[in-house]
Amino acid sequence: MPNKKSRFLPVFSVRIYERDLKQSAILQFNIQSVSGLFDILTCNSNIRSAMNRAFWCLLLAVTSGRPDCGDAAQILALMPLAAKSHWNVVDAVLQTLVAGGHNVTAVTPFPKKKSIANYTEVDVSRLVPSGVSVSWDKVMGECSVANNLPYLSGRHRLMCKTVYEHDEFWRAVDSNKYDLFITELLASSCDAYISYYLKVPRIVIASSHVHTWYHHTFGSHMNPAHVSTYHAPFAVPGNFVQRMANAYDYLYSHVVFRWVDREATAIGRKYFGADAPDADTLMRDTSLVFVNGHRTVDLAKPLLPNFVDIGGIHLTRPEPLPRDIEQFIDGSPNGVIYFTFGSTMKMETAPERLQNAFVEALREIPQRVLWKYENPNLSNLPKNVLVNKWFPQRSILEHKNVKLFISHGGMSGIYEAIDSGVPILGIPLFFDQFHNIANIVHWGSGVMLDHETLTKDILVNAIREMIANYDKYKLNAMELSKRFQDRPKTPKEEVLYWTEYVIKHKGAPHLKSAALNLSWYQYLLIDVLMTTVSILLICSCVIFMTIRYLAKQICSPSKSKKKLN
């Protein structure tokens, strides 16, 4: 029987971004070209809208196997944090759905520069604090291990309160009949009230591996004896100390999350009615979790079937390098190192001792270095270093002369390096970055350094060790890359299939764990254990009393005879 949705047919041994390219390009080209033609031929907006709608029906039937326009879903999405790296993952999901023929309305702090067919925005960029190019002290203070959960939850709740006070948000909500709500899984349940209000299923996107504090919410408990937590600086707890630290962080994460997110219910009931359920109950009703991870990198975990890996969904075909950068890379006989700490933090605001260590270390190595640094007039810059406030990272990592990637461990950059098979020298700073780099170290394709104790000599020795043993690190990086790319469906195919699956099956409740229906003492079998212990105690008492009674009966006649004698 022919497969109606042929885009889901697996094709092996192909780069994961290439399989989606042809169909997506054809679909978007047709949409934009014909939409532009209609704009020219029709002056009346109502006529133009009707013609566009008619064309959509025909186009979807021909290109994606959809029988009619009824298959095109109306999707509302919310981006709860103004962090570019997080948005790259969420946006990749949304644009995949748009390219697949669905209509998406996104509440986002990152508006597009150009309009996209069937993609509508509610711009909130001026209403919430930006998480791009923030100073070192602010980032490291707010995002420390002890404070990152309160910080994330606070930003998440701020977005909820801001959006719920925004008239344009309510106009977007009330002007359409939606089939699905999508949001990022961050650190609050306050946005779960949107799907409750719309009476539609909810899909959440974890821009990294699943946050430890949400496992209980989804009934997908992880055993800290062998599954590392979100903050863990190791891939697997390998000894007693690590298992103890892992167990502590597991409990800490759940307790702190419950405490910091206690305001979520109050926020929801303020805007959606005093009789609305509590936030945790609504969050438990989540249909599906898209995880920006993959078991070949983040190790295998006992996850439920409604957790779907989409790690690498943001990957695109590398574009040709600018001429000056290409010449800089090609002209290095000893190879090139690419160095960046991502988009969140301004490198020029890092502590002076750290910046000096970087500059002096890079001066001592023979490789050329591309360094993402905001100030092009950096004093005392080594001759082998080229700085810029932005580089085409994806294309640079694909170049065959790039030997090493020095990174803070952000998930997007990690997957780009993995896909390109480039070894990583990690200097993690906050959030999940310690765990991300620990995974790379676990697979033998990288090394991790501590920024708090980092010196020029430590950095130079680490670079020299990795270059000296380049064949070993490169071999492991290429093996990891092969496993990462070898999958039956691309991330975009997974997103399309499972999103449509959730809509078609009305939230897919059959994918959820029955553990969601149990209280904590039922889940831990406390009631069963107490009943078992009680029965054993009762039986022991009965046996004891019986033996005691029989002993009395046996001993009593002999005592009577002695008295008669």
ZAVEXPA-510013 format. One line per field, with one value per residue (C-alpha): chain; x, y, z; residue in one letter. Coordinates in steps of 0.2 Angstrom, whole numbers, plus 5000, padded with zeros to 4 digits. Example, Ala and Ser with C-alpha at 12.3 -4.5 7.8 and 13.67 -1.06 7.14 Angstrom:
2
chaine [A | A]
east [5062 | 5068]
north [4978 | 4995]
up [5039 | 5036]
residu [a | s]
END
This chain:
565
chaine [A | A | A | A | A | A | A | A | A | A | A | A | A | A | A | A | A | A | A | A | A | A | A | A | A | A | A | A | A | A | A | A | A | A | A | A | A | A | A | A | A | A | A | A | A | A | A | A | A | A | A | A | A | A | A | A | A | A | A | A | A | A | A | A | A | A | A | A | A | A | A | A | A | A | A | A | A | A | A | A | A | A | A | A | A | A | A | A | A | A | A | A | A | A | A | A | A | A | A | A | A | A | A | A | A | A | A | A | A | A | A | A | A | A | A | A | A | A | A | A | A | A | A | A | A | A | A | A | A | A | A | A | A | A | A | A | A | A | A | A | A | A | A | A | A | A | A | A | A | A | A | A | A | A | A | A | A | A | A | A | A | A | A | A | A | A | A | A | A | A | A | A | A | A | A | A | A | A | A | A | A | A | A | A | A | A | A | A | A | A | A | A | A | A | A | A | A | A | A | A | A | A | A | A | A | A | A | A | A | A | A | A | A | A | A | A | A | A | A | A | A | A | A | A | A | A | A | A | A | A | A | A | A | A | A | A | A | A | A | A | A | A | A | A | A | A | A | A | A | A | A | A | A | A | A | A | A | A | A | A | A | A | A | A | A | A | A | A | A | A | A | A | A | A | A | A | A | A | A | A | A | A | A | A | A | A | A | A | A | A | A | A | A | A | A | A | A | A | A | A | A | A | A | A | A | A | A | A | A | A | A | A | A | A | A | A | A | A | A | A | A | A | A | A | A | A | A | A | A | A | A | A | A | A | A | A | A | A | A | A | A | A | A | A | A | A | A | A | A | A | A | A | A | A | A | A | A | A | A | A | A | A | A | A | A | A | A | A | A | A | A | A | A | A | A | A | A | A | A | A | A | A | A | A | A | A | A | A | A | A | A | A | A | A | A | A | A | A | A | A | A | A | A | A | A | A | A | A | A | A | A | A | A | A | A | A | A | A | A | A | A | A | A | A | A | A | A | A | A | A | A | A | A | A | A | A | A | A | A | A | A | A | A | A | A | A | A | A | A | A | A | A | A | A | A | A | A | A | A | A | A | A | A | A | A | A | A | A | A | A | A | A | A | A | A | A | A | A | A | A | A | A | A | A | A | A | A | A | A | A | A | A | A | A | A | A | A | A | A | A | A | A | A | A | A | A | A | A | A | A | A | A | A | A | A | A | A | A | A | A | A | A | A | A | A | A | A | A | A | A | A | A | A | A | A | A | A | A | A | A | A | A | A | A | A | A | A | A | A | A | A | A | A | A | A | A | A | A | A | A | A | A | A | A | A]
east [5000 | 5007 | 5011 | 5000 | 5013 | 5029 | 5039 | 5040 | 5049 | 5066 | 5082 | 5098 | 5116 | 5111 | 5114 | 5099 | 5096 | 5097 | 5082 | 5070 | 5078 | 5070 | 5052 | 5054 | 5062 | 5049 | 5034 | 5041 | 5045 | 5028 | 5019 | 5029 | 5029 | 5011 | 5006 | 5016 | 5008 | 4991 | 4996 | 4999 | 4984 | 4971 | 4969 | 4955 | 4961 | 4945 | 4948 | 4966 | 4963 | 4950 | 4962 | 4976 | 4965 | 4960 | 4978 | 4983 | 4970 | 4977 | 4996 | 4994 | 4985 | 4999 | 5015 | 5011 | 4997 | 4984 | 4967 | 4960 | 4964 | 4956 | 4972 | 4981 | 4981 | 4980 | 4994 | 4997 | 5015 | 5023 | 5042 | 5043 | 5062 | 5071 | 5086 | 5092 | 5099 | 5082 | 5073 | 5083 | 5076 | 5058 | 5059 | 5065 | 5050 | 5038 | 5045 | 5045 | 5026 | 5024 | 5034 | 5023 | 5007 | 5001 | 4997 | 5007 | 5004 | 5019 | 5020 | 5039 | 5052 | 5061 | 5051 | 5056 | 5064 | 5053 | 5035 | 5033 | 5017 | 5005 | 5016 | 5009 | 5019 | 5014 | 5030 | 5034 | 5052 | 5050 | 5040 | 5052 | 5071 | 5083 | 5094 | 5106 | 5123 | 5122 | 5136 | 5147 | 5143 | 5124 | 5124 | 5135 | 5126 | 5108 | 5113 | 5123 | 5118 | 5110 | 5100 | 5097 | 5080 | 5073 | 5080 | 5072 | 5056 | 5055 | 5058 | 5045 | 5032 | 5036 | 5033 | 5016 | 5011 | 5017 | 5008 | 4992 | 4991 | 4995 | 4979 | 4987 | 4989 | 4971 | 4966 | 4977 | 4969 | 4951 | 4952 | 4955 | 4950 | 4966 | 4970 | 4986 | 4997 | 5016 | 5028 | 5045 | 5048 | 5057 | 5053 | 5035 | 5018 | 5010 | 5007 | 4998 | 4982 | 4983 | 4979 | 4966 | 4958 | 4958 | 4953 | 4967 | 4982 | 4998 | 5016 | 5031 | 5049 | 5064 | 5078 | 5091 | 5089 | 5073 | 5074 | 5076 | 5062 | 5049 | 5051 | 5039 | 5026 | 5026 | 5027 | 5044 | 5055 | 5073 | 5084 | 5098 | 5108 | 5112 | 5104 | 5113 | 5103 | 5102 | 5116 | 5128 | 5145 | 5147 | 5138 | 5135 | 5137 | 5152 | 5155 | 5147 | 5151 | 5144 | 5128 | 5126 | 5128 | 5116 | 5103 | 5104 | 5102 | 5088 | 5078 | 5084 | 5078 | 5060 | 5059 | 5065 | 5054 | 5039 | 5043 | 5048 | 5033 | 5020 | 5014 | 5009 | 4992 | 4989 | 4994 | 4983 | 4967 | 4969 | 4968 | 4958 | 4946 | 4946 | 4939 | 4953 | 4963 | 4980 | 4995 | 5003 | 4987 | 4986 | 5005 | 5002 | 4990 | 5004 | 5003 | 5020 | 5038 | 5050 | 5068 | 5082 | 5093 | 5098 | 5102 | 5118 | 5125 | 5115 | 5115 | 5100 | 5086 | 5070 | 5059 | 5040 | 5034 | 5028 | 5046 | 5053 | 5071 | 5073 | 5091 | 5099 | 5083 | 5091 | 5104 | 5104 | 5115 | 5131 | 5132 | 5148 | 5161 | 5164 | 5180 | 5191 | 5186 | 5189 | 5206 | 5211 | 5206 | 5214 | 5230 | 5234 | 5246 | 5243 | 5224 | 5211 | 5203 | 5185 | 5182 | 5165 | 5155 | 5138 | 5126 | 5120 | 5135 | 5147 | 5164 | 5172 | 5164 | 5172 | 5185 | 5201 | 5211 | 5201 | 5203 | 5221 | 5223 | 5214 | 5224 | 5241 | 5236 | 5231 | 5247 | 5258 | 5249 | 5254 | 5236 | 5225 | 5210 | 5193 | 5187 | 5169 | 5173 | 5162 | 5176 | 5186 | 5199 | 5205 | 5222 | 5237 | 5228 | 5240 | 5243 | 5236 | 5219 | 5205 | 5191 | 5173 | 5156 | 5149 | 5155 | 5145 | 5148 | 5140 | 5150 | 5166 | 5164 | 5161 | 5178 | 5190 | 5205 | 5196 | 5204 | 5196 | 5180 | 5182 | 5165 | 5155 | 5144 | 5128 | 5117 | 5115 | 5134 | 5137 | 5126 | 5134 | 5151 | 5145 | 5137 | 5153 | 5164 | 5174 | 5183 | 5177 | 5187 | 5173 | 5173 | 5156 | 5148 | 5130 | 5114 | 5116 | 5133 | 5142 | 5132 | 5133 | 5152 | 5153 | 5144 | 5157 | 5171 | 5162 | 5162 | 5181 | 5179 | 5183 | 5190 | 5182 | 5191 | 5185 | 5183 | 5186 | 5203 | 5208 | 5225 | 5235 | 5246 | 5231 | 5223 | 5239 | 5242 | 5224 | 5225 | 5242 | 5236 | 5221 | 5231 | 5245 | 5232 | 5221 | 5218 | 5211 | 5199 | 5194 | 5191 | 5179 | 5171 | 5167 | 5161 | 5149 | 5144 | 5140 | 5129 | 5120 | 5116 | 5110 | 5092 | 5076 | 5068 | 5075 | 5071 | 5059 | 5050 | 5048 | 5041 | 5028 | 5023 | 5021 | 5013 | 5000 | 4998 | 4994 | 4981 | 4973 | 4972 | 4965 | 4980 | 4986 | 4982 | 4986 | 5005 | 5005 | 5010 | 4997 | 5009 | 5000 | 4985 | 4994 | 4998 | 5016 | 5014 | 5005 | 5019 | 5032 | 5022 | 5022 | 5004 | 5008 | 5024 | 5014 | 5000 | 5013 | 5023 | 5006 | 5001 | 5018 | 5017 | 4999 | 5004 | 5019 | 5009 | 4996 | 5010 | 5018 | 5002 | 4997 | 5014 | 5013 | 4996 | 5001 | 5016 | 5005 | 4993 | 5007 | 5016 | 5000 | 4996 | 5013 | 5012 | 4995 | 5003 | 5017 | 5005 | 4995 | 5010]
north [5000 | 5017 | 5029 | 5044 | 5055 | 5050 | 5063 | 5051 | 5037 | 5034 | 5038 | 5032 | 5038 | 5056 | 5072 | 5075 | 5092 | 5087 | 5075 | 5089 | 5102 | 5097 | 5096 | 5112 | 5122 | 5117 | 5120 | 5137 | 5143 | 5138 | 5147 | 5163 | 5164 | 5161 | 5172 | 5186 | 5183 | 5184 | 5201 | 5208 | 5201 | 5205 | 5222 | 5217 | 5209 | 5198 | 5191 | 5188 | 5179 | 5168 | 5164 | 5160 | 5149 | 5139 | 5138 | 5131 | 5117 | 5112 | 5114 | 5104 | 5090 | 5089 | 5091 | 5084 | 5071 | 5080 | 5077 | 5094 | 5110 | 5103 | 5094 | 5111 | 5114 | 5131 | 5132 | 5145 | 5145 | 5155 | 5158 | 5161 | 5167 | 5180 | 5169 | 5167 | 5149 | 5143 | 5152 | 5143 | 5127 | 5132 | 5142 | 5127 | 5117 | 5131 | 5134 | 5115 | 5115 | 5130 | 5122 | 5106 | 5116 | 5121 | 5139 | 5145 | 5161 | 5164 | 5175 | 5179 | 5191 | 5187 | 5194 | 5190 | 5203 | 5196 | 5190 | 5171 | 5164 | 5156 | 5162 | 5176 | 5185 | 5194 | 5204 | 5205 | 5210 | 5227 | 5220 | 5208 | 5208 | 5202 | 5187 | 5192 | 5200 | 5201 | 5206 | 5192 | 5197 | 5198 | 5181 | 5172 | 5179 | 5175 | 5158 | 5150 | 5132 | 5138 | 5152 | 5146 | 5138 | 5153 | 5164 | 5154 | 5152 | 5171 | 5175 | 5162 | 5169 | 5187 | 5182 | 5175 | 5190 | 5202 | 5192 | 5190 | 5209 | 5212 | 5216 | 5209 | 5192 | 5191 | 5197 | 5183 | 5170 | 5175 | 5178 | 5160 | 5142 | 5133 | 5115 | 5115 | 5125 | 5124 | 5132 | 5129 | 5118 | 5130 | 5132 | 5137 | 5130 | 5147 | 5145 | 5129 | 5139 | 5144 | 5127 | 5125 | 5141 | 5135 | 5118 | 5110 | 5098 | 5105 | 5101 | 5107 | 5109 | 5106 | 5116 | 5105 | 5088 | 5087 | 5097 | 5086 | 5096 | 5091 | 5072 | 5070 | 5081 | 5070 | 5053 | 5050 | 5048 | 5045 | 5035 | 5046 | 5031 | 5030 | 5045 | 5061 | 5077 | 5093 | 5101 | 5086 | 5089 | 5070 | 5060 | 5045 | 5045 | 5033 | 5032 | 5034 | 5053 | 5056 | 5046 | 5055 | 5072 | 5067 | 5061 | 5077 | 5088 | 5077 | 5080 | 5098 | 5102 | 5095 | 5104 | 5121 | 5120 | 5117 | 5132 | 5145 | 5140 | 5141 | 5158 | 5149 | 5144 | 5162 | 5169 | 5157 | 5160 | 5179 | 5179 | 5163 | 5161 | 5157 | 5140 | 5135 | 5120 | 5122 | 5124 | 5107 | 5098 | 5106 | 5103 | 5085 | 5085 | 5089 | 5078 | 5077 | 5083 | 5087 | 5085 | 5094 | 5079 | 5062 | 5046 | 5044 | 5059 | 5061 | 5042 | 5031 | 5035 | 5026 | 5039 | 5037 | 5036 | 5054 | 5060 | 5062 | 5067 | 5080 | 5085 | 5094 | 5101 | 5118 | 5111 | 5119 | 5116 | 5126 | 5141 | 5147 | 5156 | 5174 | 5176 | 5184 | 5170 | 5156 | 5163 | 5165 | 5146 | 5140 | 5149 | 5141 | 5126 | 5120 | 5121 | 5133 | 5134 | 5141 | 5150 | 5156 | 5158 | 5159 | 5173 | 5175 | 5183 | 5197 | 5190 | 5208 | 5209 | 5193 | 5195 | 5203 | 5188 | 5176 | 5187 | 5189 | 5170 | 5168 | 5181 | 5175 | 5156 | 5159 | 5169 | 5153 | 5141 | 5139 | 5137 | 5152 | 5156 | 5163 | 5171 | 5178 | 5194 | 5209 | 5222 | 5221 | 5233 | 5221 | 5227 | 5216 | 5204 | 5190 | 5190 | 5172 | 5178 | 5185 | 5193 | 5197 | 5200 | 5187 | 5172 | 5159 | 5146 | 5132 | 5134 | 5137 | 5120 | 5111 | 5117 | 5102 | 5113 | 5117 | 5106 | 5111 | 5120 | 5130 | 5131 | 5136 | 5120 | 5127 | 5114 | 5122 | 5123 | 5106 | 5098 | 5108 | 5102 | 5084 | 5084 | 5091 | 5079 | 5092 | 5089 | 5101 | 5109 | 5114 | 5128 | 5127 | 5142 | 5139 | 5129 | 5113 | 5117 | 5106 | 5091 | 5094 | 5095 | 5080 | 5070 | 5075 | 5070 | 5053 | 5049 | 5053 | 5068 | 5082 | 5089 | 5100 | 5114 | 5124 | 5143 | 5147 | 5139 | 5142 | 5150 | 5153 | 5137 | 5126 | 5132 | 5130 | 5113 | 5107 | 5114 | 5106 | 5089 | 5089 | 5094 | 5081 | 5067 | 5074 | 5058 | 5050 | 5064 | 5066 | 5047 | 5048 | 5064 | 5056 | 5040 | 5051 | 5060 | 5045 | 5038 | 5055 | 5056 | 5037 | 5038 | 5032 | 5049 | 5067 | 5078 | 5088 | 5072 | 5068 | 5085 | 5084 | 5066 | 5068 | 5085 | 5079 | 5063 | 5072 | 5083 | 5068 | 5058 | 5072 | 5074 | 5056 | 5052 | 5034 | 5039 | 5046 | 5036 | 5028 | 5035 | 5052 | 5044 | 5039 | 5049 | 5050 | 5036 | 5025 | 5028 | 5023 | 5008 | 5015 | 5009 | 4992 | 4991 | 4997 | 4984 | 4970 | 4975 | 4976 | 4959 | 4952 | 4960 | 4953 | 4936 | 4936 | 4942 | 4928 | 4915 | 4921 | 4921 | 4904 | 4897 | 4905 | 4898 | 4881 | 4882 | 4886 | 4872 | 4860 | 4866 | 4868 | 4849 | 4845 | 4859 | 4852 | 4835 | 4842 | 4851 | 4835 | 4825]
up [5000 | 4995 | 5010 | 5009 | 5019 | 5009 | 5018 | 5033 | 5023 | 5030 | 5020 | 5028 | 5027 | 5023 | 5033 | 5044 | 5037 | 5019 | 5019 | 5023 | 5011 | 4994 | 5000 | 5011 | 4997 | 4984 | 4996 | 5002 | 4985 | 4978 | 4993 | 4992 | 4973 | 4970 | 4985 | 4977 | 4960 | 4969 | 4977 | 4959 | 4951 | 4965 | 4973 | 4984 | 5000 | 5002 | 4984 | 4987 | 5004 | 4995 | 4981 | 4992 | 5002 | 4987 | 4981 | 4998 | 4996 | 4979 | 4984 | 5000 | 4991 | 4978 | 4988 | 5005 | 5001 | 5011 | 5004 | 5009 | 5019 | 5034 | 5038 | 5040 | 5059 | 5068 | 5081 | 5094 | 5101 | 5115 | 5118 | 5137 | 5137 | 5127 | 5124 | 5106 | 5109 | 5116 | 5102 | 5088 | 5094 | 5096 | 5080 | 5070 | 5076 | 5072 | 5054 | 5051 | 5055 | 5043 | 5029 | 5032 | 5028 | 5046 | 5051 | 5066 | 5077 | 5088 | 5103 | 5103 | 5108 | 5091 | 5077 | 5059 | 5048 | 5033 | 5033 | 5031 | 5023 | 5036 | 5050 | 5061 | 5075 | 5091 | 5095 | 5113 | 5111 | 5119 | 5134 | 5142 | 5146 | 5133 | 5136 | 5122 | 5125 | 5144 | 5155 | 5163 | 5181 | 5178 | 5169 | 5182 | 5196 | 5190 | 5182 | 5196 | 5200 | 5217 | 5208 | 5190 | 5194 | 5203 | 5189 | 5175 | 5184 | 5187 | 5169 | 5164 | 5176 | 5170 | 5152 | 5157 | 5167 | 5153 | 5139 | 5149 | 5151 | 5132 | 5121 | 5106 | 5113 | 5118 | 5100 | 5093 | 5105 | 5102 | 5084 | 5079 | 5083 | 5087 | 5087 | 5097 | 5109 | 5109 | 5122 | 5129 | 5144 | 5156 | 5174 | 5177 | 5173 | 5171 | 5153 | 5154 | 5157 | 5138 | 5132 | 5146 | 5140 | 5122 | 5126 | 5115 | 5118 | 5123 | 5116 | 5126 | 5119 | 5130 | 5122 | 5130 | 5139 | 5150 | 5166 | 5181 | 5190 | 5177 | 5178 | 5192 | 5183 | 5168 | 5178 | 5171 | 5186 | 5183 | 5195 | 5201 | 5204 | 5185 | 5176 | 5179 | 5183 | 5173 | 5183 | 5184 | 5178 | 5174 | 5160 | 5172 | 5191 | 5192 | 5211 | 5228 | 5229 | 5212 | 5216 | 5232 | 5224 | 5210 | 5222 | 5232 | 5216 | 5210 | 5227 | 5227 | 5210 | 5214 | 5230 | 5224 | 5209 | 5219 | 5230 | 5216 | 5205 | 5218 | 5211 | 5194 | 5200 | 5207 | 5190 | 5180 | 5191 | 5190 | 5171 | 5168 | 5182 | 5201 | 5197 | 5185 | 5191 | 5199 | 5188 | 5191 | 5187 | 5170 | 5167 | 5170 | 5155 | 5143 | 5128 | 5121 | 5125 | 5111 | 5118 | 5110 | 5113 | 5106 | 5115 | 5105 | 5114 | 5131 | 5134 | 5135 | 5148 | 5153 | 5145 | 5141 | 5123 | 5123 | 5124 | 5107 | 5103 | 5090 | 5093 | 5078 | 5072 | 5070 | 5058 | 5041 | 5025 | 5028 | 5017 | 5008 | 5019 | 5016 | 5006 | 5020 | 5033 | 5020 | 5015 | 5034 | 5037 | 5021 | 5024 | 5041 | 5039 | 5057 | 5056 | 5064 | 5081 | 5082 | 5099 | 5105 | 5121 | 5113 | 5111 | 5129 | 5137 | 5131 | 5131 | 5133 | 5150 | 5157 | 5171 | 5166 | 5172 | 5161 | 5146 | 5148 | 5150 | 5133 | 5124 | 5131 | 5128 | 5110 | 5107 | 5111 | 5099 | 5081 | 5075 | 5069 | 5079 | 5075 | 5091 | 5093 | 5103 | 5103 | 5103 | 5087 | 5094 | 5107 | 5114 | 5112 | 5100 | 5094 | 5075 | 5073 | 5080 | 5070 | 5081 | 5076 | 5085 | 5073 | 5063 | 5052 | 5065 | 5055 | 5040 | 5049 | 5059 | 5042 | 5035 | 5035 | 5041 | 5058 | 5071 | 5087 | 5094 | 5110 | 5117 | 5133 | 5130 | 5123 | 5115 | 5098 | 5096 | 5103 | 5090 | 5076 | 5081 | 5083 | 5066 | 5059 | 5068 | 5077 | 5094 | 5108 | 5122 | 5134 | 5147 | 5154 | 5163 | 5168 | 5167 | 5157 | 5149 | 5162 | 5158 | 5139 | 5140 | 5151 | 5138 | 5125 | 5137 | 5141 | 5122 | 5121 | 5109 | 5120 | 5136 | 5150 | 5159 | 5174 | 5171 | 5189 | 5190 | 5172 | 5168 | 5153 | 5156 | 5159 | 5142 | 5132 | 5139 | 5135 | 5117 | 5114 | 5121 | 5110 | 5095 | 5099 | 5100 | 5086 | 5078 | 5093 | 5097 | 5079 | 5077 | 5092 | 5086 | 5069 | 5077 | 5087 | 5072 | 5062 | 5077 | 5078 | 5060 | 5059 | 5063 | 5054 | 5053 | 5053 | 5067 | 5056 | 5051 | 5069 | 5073 | 5059 | 5062 | 5081 | 5080 | 5068 | 5078 | 5094 | 5085 | 5076 | 5092 | 5102 | 5114 | 5113 | 5131 | 5128 | 5127 | 5145 | 5160 | 5172 | 5186 | 5184 | 5192 | 5207 | 5223 | 5229 | 5242 | 5229 | 5216 | 5229 | 5235 | 5253 | 5255 | 5249 | 5260 | 5275 | 5272 | 5270 | 5285 | 5295 | 5289 | 5294 | 5311 | 5314 | 5308 | 5319 | 5334 | 5331 | 5329 | 5345 | 5355 | 5349 | 5354 | 5370 | 5373 | 5368 | 5379 | 5394 | 5391 | 5389 | 5405 | 5416 | 5419 | 5425 | 5437 | 5444 | 5447 | 5457 | 5468 | 5471 | 5476]
residu [m | p | n | k | k | s | r | f | l | p | v | f | s | v | r | i | y | e | r | d | l | k | q | s | a | i | l | q | f | n | i | q | s | v | s | g | l | f | d | i | l | t | c | n | s | n | i | r | s | a | m | n | r | a | f | w | c | l | l | l | a | v | t | s | g | r | p | d | c | g | d | a | a | q | i | l | a | l | m | p | l | a | a | k | s | h | w | n | v | v | d | a | v | l | q | t | l | v | a | g | g | h | n | v | t | a | v | t | p | f | p | k | k | k | s | i | a | n | y | t | e | v | d | v | s | r | l | v | p | s | g | v | s | v | s | w | d | k | v | m | g | e | c | s | v | a | n | n | l | p | y | l | s | g | r | h | r | l | m | c | k | t | v | y | e | h | d | e | f | w | r | a | v | d | s | n | k | y | d | l | f | i | t | e | l | l | a | s | s | c | d | a | y | i | s | y | y | l | k | v | p | r | i | v | i | a | s | s | h | v | h | t | w | y | h | h | t | f | g | s | h | m | n | p | a | h | v | s | t | y | h | a | p | f | a | v | p | g | n | f | v | q | r | m | a | n | a | y | d | y | l | y | s | h | v | v | f | r | w | v | d | r | e | a | t | a | i | g | r | k | y | f | g | a | d | a | p | d | a | d | t | l | m | r | d | t | s | l | v | f | v | n | g | h | r | t | v | d | l | a | k | p | l | l | p | n | f | v | d | i | g | g | i | h | l | t | r | p | e | p | l | p | r | d | i | e | q | f | i | d | g | s | p | n | g | v | i | y | f | t | f | g | s | t | m | k | m | e | t | a | p | e | r | l | q | n | a | f | v | e | a | l | r | e | i | p | q | r | v | l | w | k | y | e | n | p | n | l | s | n | l | p | k | n | v | l | v | n | k | w | f | p | q | r | s | i | l | e | h | k | n | v | k | l | f | i | s | h | g | g | m | s | g | i | y | e | a | i | d | s | g | v | p | i | l | g | i | p | l | f | f | d | q | f | h | n | i | a | n | i | v | h | w | g | s | g | v | m | l | d | h | e | t | l | t | k | d | i | l | v | n | a | i | r | e | m | i | a | n | y | d | k | y | k | l | n | a | m | e | l | s | k | r | f | q | d | r | p | k | t | p | k | e | e | v | l | y | w | t | e | y | v | i | k | h | k | g | a | p | h | l | k | s | a | a | l | n | l | s | w | y | q | y | l | l | i | d | v | l | m | t | t | v | s | i | l | l | i | c | s | c | v | i | f | m | t | i | r | y | l | a | k | q | i | c | s | p | s | k | s | k | k | k | l | n]
END
